[in-house]
Amino acid sequence: MRNTRRTTLRSVAVAAGAVTLLALPVGSAFADSPAVAEPEVLPGIEQPSVDPSVPPTTAPPVGSKPVVRTYVTAVKLADGSVAKVYRIGSNHYEADILAGSTKLDTLVSKGGAASYGQNNGLHVVLQPNGTVTSWMDGSPKPQPQPKRYVKPEIRKESSVRIALPDWRVAKLVDGTHGKRAEISRPDGRLLAVIDPERPSTYQDGWTYKLVRDGKRVKFVVIDGKGGGNSWVYDFNGRLIEKYTVAPAR
């Protein structure tokens, strides 16, 4: 980034009571550190010769599986750079820190430990759940937001009683499990209950049923003895429709 001197990366994996320094590739601007001295060559000991035209070969461990990085999201950081988050496995996430097309660092959170990096006043933390937070020097460190408690809605039951054309009584109930109608005799004896699962009943030539009309549920009473006259109520107990069948000639 702005610093062109030879630098090394420094990332810190933060666990409970432990700080681990992660060795990172040379060339990043994350946390400058002095150049590492070349190892001393002692007299009488030759350096191993290396043919630059022959690439080194390393046999992969037997039974090892290739690492698969699954892209999760991209997060814009406090200085305008971007963290691209990848899921590697259970409790294992990585975040590539990018300034344009230049990768500055890769933070690794594994085994429940957060990973921390900094560069030119930018601080970045990759949390164990794959979320990323960042802030600049002089700005307050973001605090985890507490989970907001949402009080469950407690739906109260309401009901209304209406006298039916057959002199029976219907109790229309709007309850926690939906709407229902309880059909009783005038003396209070319960005859039938209808609801969306059992939407109709037949009693002595009269039919009682629940009918859904869009978002509204209607209670319908049909006089089978009188030729099919019908009455329609809403669940406030109001008569909203009435149909009269013309007598046969």
KESEBA-339882 format. One record per residue: x, y, z of N, C-alpha, C in turn. Coordinates in steps of 0.02 Angstrom, whole numbers, padded with zeros to 5 digits, always signed. Layout:
<sites>
XYZXYZXYZ;...
</sites>
This chain:
<sites>
+00043-00059+00000+00000+00000+00000+00045+00062+00000;+00039+00110+00048+00078+00171+00046+00151+00159+00064;+00166+00106+00103+00234+00093+00125+00267+00048+00074;+00322+00069+00044+00355+00031-00009+00415-00008+00016;+00432+00000+00082+00489-00038+00108+00470-00112+00113;+00521-00153+00115+00510-00225+00122+00481-00238+00191;+00424-00270+00192+00388-00281+00256+00365-00353+00261;+00346-00370+00320+00315-00435+00331+00246-00424+00361;+00202-00473+00355+00135-00468+00381+00134-00492+00453;+00087-00466+00490+00078-00491+00558+00004-00497+00572;-00017-00556+00587-00086-00567+00608-00085-00600+00675;-00135-00587+00714-00138-00614+00782-00202-00653+00790;-00196-00716+00808-00255-00757+00823-00269-00751+00896;-00328-00727+00915-00344-00712+00984-00389-00767+01010;-00366-00804+01058-00407-00853+01092-00413-00832+01164;-00448-00872+01205-00457-00855+01275-00391-00859+01310;-00362-00801+01329-00300-00800+01368-00239-00817+01328;-00242-00817+01260-00183-00836+01222-00177-00791+01161;-00115-00774+01142-00102-00735+01082-00051-00773+01040;-00068-00783+00976-00024-00821+00932-00004-00778+00873;+00061-00773+00859+00085-00737+00801+00084-00783+00741;+00053-00759+00685+00048-00799+00625+00101-00777+00576;+00141-00822+00549+00190-00806+00498+00154-00796+00432;+00164-00737+00400+00127-00721+00340+00177-00702+00285;+00154-00702+00221+00200-00689+00165+00230-00620+00167;+00291-00614+00140+00325-00549+00135+00293-00510+00079;+00290-00443+00087+00264-00401+00033+00201-00366+00052;+00169-00381+00110+00109-00348+00131+00126-00288+00173;+00077-00241+00177+00088-00182+00218+00059-00191+00287;+00030-00249+00304+00002-00261+00370+00059-00266+00419;+00069-00215+00463+00115-00215+00520+00187-00224+00498;+00224-00169+00488+00294-00172+00469+00335-00208+00521;+00386-00245+00499+00434-00276+00545+00500-00278+00509;+00558-00278+00545+00624-00275+00513+00637-00335+00469;+00678-00325+00418+00695-00380+00373+00734-00434+00411;+00722-00496+00393+00755-00552+00426+00824-00562+00396;+00876-00568+00438+00945-00576+00414+00954-00644+00381;+00997-00645+00329+01013-00708+00296+01052-00753+00344;+01042-00819+00340+01080-00864+00384+01155-00862+00367;+01197-00865+00419+01270-00862+00411+01297-00927+00381;+01344-00921+00334+01376-00979+00304+01443-00989+00338;+01451-01046+00371+01512-01060+00409+01567-01085+00363;+01630-01071+00380+01686-01096+00338+01686-01172+00335;+01700-01197+00276+01706-01269+00267+01639-01303+00255;+01584-01263+00257+01518-01293+00246+01490-01261+00184;+01477-01302+00133+01452-01275+00071+01376-01267+00073;+01354-01215+00037+01282-01207+00030+01256-01258-00020;+01198-01285-00010+01170-01332-00058+01157-01296-00124;+01176-01330-00178+01164-01301-00244+01092-01312-00264;+01062-01261-00296+00992-01265-00318+00989-01247-00391;+00959-01291-00431+00949-01277-00502+00883-01239-00508;+00886-01174-00526+00824-01135-00529+00775-01158-00582;+00799-01198-00630+00754-01221-00683+00712-01280-00662;+00728-01311-00605+00692-01370-00581+00650-01351-00521;+00583-01350-00526+00542-01330-00469+00546-01382-00414;+00543-01361-00351+00545-01410-00296+00482-01453-00296;+00490-01513-00277+00433-01560-00275+00422-01580-00203;+00359-01578-00184+00339-01599-00117+00280-01646-00124;+00288-01707-00100+00234-01756-00105+00179-01737-00056;+00115-01734-00077+00060-01718-00031+00052-01773+00020;+00032-01756+00081+00021-01807+00132-00028-01859+00110;-00016-01921+00129-00059-01976+00109-00128-01966+00141;-00180-01972+00100-00248-01967+00127-00272-01896+00138;-00232-01844+00121-00253-01775+00133-00305-01755+00082;-00352-01712+00103-00405-01688+00059-00389-01616+00038;-00406-01599-00024-00394-01530-00046-00438-01481-00007;-00409-01422+00007-00446-01371+00044-00495-01336-00004;-00557-01332+00015-00608-01300-00026-00631-01237+00009;-00622-01180-00025-00644-01115+00003-00711-01097-00028;-00762-01091+00014-00828-01072-00009-00840-00999+00006;-00852-00960-00046-00862-00888-00038-00925-00874+00004;-00919-00829+00052-00975-00811+00096-01000-00741+00081;-00956-00691+00088-00976-00622+00078-00916-00577+00071;-00928-00515+00051-00875-00463+00048-00896-00406+00094;-00849-00382+00135-00862-00330+00185-00817-00270+00170;-00846-00211+00164-00807-00150+00155-00779-00129+00222;-00714-00117+00225-00680-00101+00287-00677-00026+00299;-00654-00007+00358-00656+00063+00379-00615+00109+00335;-00562+00084+00303-00520+00126+00260-00539+00121+00186;-00593+00086+00171-00614+00078+00102-00591+00015+00068;-00545-00023+00100-00524-00087+00073-00580-00138+00085;-00569-00199+00062-00622-00250+00063-00595-00314+00094;-00638-00347+00134-00622-00413+00160-00670-00463+00127;-00641-00511+00090-00681-00564+00060-00677-00625+00105;-00735-00648+00129-00738-00701+00179-00754-00767+00145;-00718-00819+00166-00728-00887+00139-00737-00935+00197;-00779-00984+00187-00788-01038+00237-00748-01098+00214;-00706-01122+00259-00664-01180+00244-00695-01243+00272;-00723-01238+00330-00754-01296+00363-00788-01273+00427;-00807-01321+00468-00840-01305+00531-00792-01265+00575;-00815-01206+00598-00774-01162+00641-00708-01143+00607;-00708-01136+00541-00647-01119+00505-00665-01070+00449;-00643-01007+00457-00656-00955+00407-00590-00920+00389;-00587-00894+00328-00531-00854+00307-00557-00790+00275;-00520-00735+00283-00538-00672+00253-00478-00642+00217;-00483-00635+00151-00431-00602+00112-00442-00527+00116;-00391-00489+00138-00395-00416+00142-00366-00388+00078;-00407-00351+00040-00388-00327-00026-00393-00252-00030;-00340-00221-00057-00341-00151-00075-00339-00148-00151;-00396-00139-00182-00401-00145-00255-00389-00218-00274;-00340-00230-00317-00324-00298-00338-00266-00327-00298;-00240-00289-00249-00183-00312-00209-00206-00344-00145;-00185-00406-00133-00202-00440-00071-00151-00422-00017;-00175-00391+00037-00131-00369+00091-00118-00424+00141;-00167-00466+00153-00160-00516+00206-00218-00565+00201;-00212-00621+00235-00266-00669+00244-00273-00683+00319;-00329-00666+00347-00343-00681+00417-00376-00749+00421;-00357-00789+00470-00382-00857+00478-00411-00865+00548;-00475-00882+00551-00509-00897+00614-00526-00971+00615;-00498-01007+00663-00506-01079+00665-00510-01102+00737;-00554-01150+00749-00559-01179+00816-00587-01132+00868;-00629-01084+00847-00659-01039+00895-00618-00978+00913;-00560-00967+00881-00518-00909+00896-00527-00856+00843;-00531-00792+00864-00535-00737+00817-00465-00723+00789;-00463-00690+00731-00399-00673+00699-00397-00597+00690;-00339-00567+00705-00332-00494+00706-00275-00472+00661;-00286-00417+00623-00233-00389+00582-00238-00314+00582;-00182-00280+00568-00183-00207+00565-00135-00182+00511;-00151-00123+00484-00110-00094+00431-00124-00020+00426;-00070+00022+00436-00076+00094+00428-00137+00123+00464;-00148+00101+00526-00203+00127+00566-00268+00090+00559;-00271+00043+00512-00332+00002+00504-00326-00060+00548;-00379-00076+00584-00383-00136+00625-00440-00179+00598;-00426-00243+00590-00476-00290+00563-00479-00351+00608;-00538-00375+00623-00547-00436+00662-00595-00482+00625;-00573-00543+00615-00616-00596+00587-00640-00639+00645;-00705-00638+00657-00733-00675+00714-00742-00749+00697;-00749-00792+00748-00756-00864+00736-00818-00882+00696;-00868-00838+00694-00928-00853+00655-00925-00826+00584;-00867-00799+00564-00859-00774+00496-00875-00701+00486;-00897-00665+00539-00910-00594+00532-00846-00554+00538;-00845-00495+00507-00785-00452+00506-00803-00384+00534;-00760-00359+00579-00766-00291+00604-00700-00254+00591;-00705-00188+00583-00645-00148+00570-00654-00078+00598;-00599-00045+00613-00600+00024+00636-00531+00055+00623;-00528+00120+00625-00466+00156+00615-00440+00182+00682;-00375+00194+00685-00345+00224+00744-00381+00289+00761;-00396+00299+00825-00432+00358+00846-00507+00350+00846;-00532+00297+00816-00604+00283+00817-00619+00230+00869;-00677+00232+00900-00694+00181+00950-00699+00112+00918;-00675+00062+00954-00680-00007+00931-00752-00029+00931;-00777-00058+00876-00847-00080+00875-00860-00132+00929;-00916-00124+00964-00935-00171+01015-00988-00219+00987;-00985-00282+01007-01036-00330+00983-01105-00306+01003;-01151-00308+00955-01219-00287+00969-01256-00343+01005;-01286-00327+01062-01325-00379+01097-01385-00399+01056;-01403-00462+01061-01462-00486+01025-01524-00452+01055;-01563-00425+01010-01623-00389+01031-01678-00440+01047;-01705-00433+01107-01759-00477+01127-01824-00453+01098;-01857-00495+01062-01921-00479+01033-01974-00516+01072;-02015-00478+01106-02067-00509+01147-02118-00542+01102;-02132-00607+01112-02181-00640+01069-02250-00609+01077;-02283-00604+01021-02350-00575+01023-02398-00625+01053;-02432-00603+01103-02483-00646+01136-02551-00624+01109;-02580-00667+01071-02643-00651+01040-02700-00671+01086;-02741-00622+01104-02797-00636+01149-02855-00663+01109;-02894-00704+01143-02953-00733+01111-03012-00687+01119;-03048-00676+01064-03109-00636+01067-03167-00677+01041;-03226-00661+01064-03285-00699+01043-03347-00655+01045;-03396-00675+01006-03460-00640+01005-03515-00693+00996;-03573-00681+01028-03629-00728+01023-03684-00696+00981;-03712-00737+00937-03767-00713+00894-03824-00763+00896;-03885-00738+00892-03945-00780+00886-03956-00796+00813;-03965-00860+00797-03971-00882+00728-04045-00885+00707;-04057-00886+00642-04127-00887+00618-04165-00949+00640;-04130-01003+00658-04164-01064+00680-04172-01066+00756;-04161-01008+00788-04166-01001+00861-04109-01033+00899;-04060-01060+00864-04000-01084+00898-03954-01024+00910;-03898-01037+00944-03850-00985+00961-03781-01006+00934;-03746-00957+00903-03678-00970+00879-03630-00924+00917;-03576-00954+00942-03522-00915+00973-03465-00914+00923;-03451-00854+00895-03398-00847+00846-03334-00826+00882;-03283-00868+00878-03222-00860+00917-03163-00847+00871;-03126-00794+00885-03062-00780+00850-03008-00793+00901;-02978-00853+00899-02932-00875+00951-02860-00880+00928;-02818-00904+00972-02747-00910+00957-02733-00961+00903;-02778-01008+00892-02769-01060+00841-02814-01048+00781;-02839-00987+00773-02882-00972+00717-02954-00963+00737;-02997-00959+00687-03068-00946+00699-03107-01011+00704;-03160-01008+00744-03204-01065+00751-03274-01040+00769;-03323-01084+00759-03392-01068+00777-03419-01125+00820;-03449-01107+00876-03478-01157+00921-03554-01149+00918;-03588-01203+00896-03661-01202+00887-03694-01234+00948;-03741-01198+00979-03773-01222+01041-03849-01214+01036;-03883-01251+01078-03954-01241+01087-03966-01180+01131;-04027-01153+01132-04039-01094+01175-04026-01107+01248;-04030-01170+01271-04017-01185+01341-03942-01193+01356;-03899-01183+01306-03827-01186+01315-03795-01253+01298;-03834-01301+01279-03806-01367+01262-03768-01362+01196;-03705-01382+01196-03663-01378+01136-03682-01433+01087;-03693-01413+01024-03711-01461+00972-03652-01478+00926;-03612-01428+00907-03558-01440+00859-03509-01382+00862;-03447-01397+00840-03395-01346+00834-03365-01353+00764;-03360-01298+00728-03329-01299+00662-03268-01252+00663;-03217-01272+00624-03155-01233+00618-03126-01245+00549;-03069-01215+00531-03042-01225+00463-03028-01298+00445;-03015-01341+00494-03003-01411+00479-03068-01450+00472;-03121-01430+00507-03187-01461+00501-03236-01403+00489;-03239-01378+00426-03272-01314+00414-03348-01315+00409;-03381-01373+00416-03454-01372+00411-03485-01427+00453;-03549-01417+00470-03587-01467+00507-03660-01460+00486;-03697-01515+00495-03768-01517+00475-03809-01536+00536;-03860-01496+00553-03901-01509+00611-03974-01499+00593;-04012-01554+00591-04085-01551+00581-04106-01509+00522;-04074-01518+00465-04093-01483+00405-04057-01417+00395;-04019-01395+00445-03981-01332+00440-03907-01347+00432;-03875-01307+00388-03803-01315+00377-03767-01253+00403;-03712-01265+00439-03670-01211+00465-03599-01223+00438;-03569-01171+00411-03502-01181+00384-03461-01116+00386;-03395-01125+00385-03348-01069+00380-03323-01065+00309;-03323-01005+00281-03301-00994+00211-03247-00940+00211;-03190-00955+00180-03137-00905+00175-03148-00862+00112;-03148-00796+00122-03156-00749+00068-03095-00703+00069;-03042-00723+00032-02979-00686+00035-02948-00696+00104;-02934-00641+00139-02906-00646+00206-02960-00651+00260;-03023-00644+00240-03078-00643+00287-03112-00711+00290;-03135-00729+00350-03173-00791+00359-03245-00772+00377;-03293-00803+00341-03364-00789+00353-03397-00850+00384;-03449-00837+00421-03490-00890+00450-03557-00890+00413;-03573-00947+00383-03633-00953+00340-03682-01002+00371;-03746-00982+00371-03800-01024+00396-03848-01035+00338;-03865-01098+00323-03909-01115+00266-03969-01154+00292;-04027-01131+00273-04090-01164+00292-04109-01215+00239;-04092-01278+00251-04108-01330+00203-04182-01347+00202;-04215-01336+00257-04287-01351+00259-04327-01298+00221;-04304-01237+00224-04342-01182+00193-04324-01169+00121;-04288-01213+00089-04273-01206+00018-04204-01179+00003;-04165-01163+00054-04097-01141+00041-04082-01069+00058;-04127-01035+00094-04111-00967+00116-04047-00969+00159;-04007-00916+00154-03944-00917+00190-03928-00848+00219;-03889-00849+00273-03867-00789+00308-03790-00793+00316;-03757-00736+00307-03684-00734+00311-03664-00682+00363;-03621-00703+00410-03598-00660+00464-03522-00653+00462;-03498-00594+00484-03426-00589+00496-03412-00607+00568;-03347-00608+00588-03331-00631+00655-03337-00576+00708;-03366-00519+00687-03388-00469+00736-03461-00477+00753;-03492-00529+00722-03562-00544+00735-03611-00505+00692;-03587-00469+00641-03631-00429+00599-03657-00471+00540;-03721-00463+00525-03750-00494+00466-03730-00453+00406;-03688-00481+00362-03661-00443+00306-03692-00462+00239;-03724-00520+00235-03757-00542+00173-03817-00585+00191;-03867-00583+00147-03925-00626+00155-03952-00644+00087;-03967-00709+00079-03992-00733+00014-04059-00767+00025;-04108-00748-00015-04174-00778-00010-04190-00813-00074;-04209-00876-00070-04225-00916-00128-04299-00905-00145;-04312-00888-00207-04382-00877-00228-04420-00943-00224;-04481-00941-00199-04521-01003-00194-04537-01031-00263;-04540-01097-00266-04554-01129-00330-04627-01118-00348;-04640-01107-00413-04709-01097-00437-04739-01161-00462;
</sites>
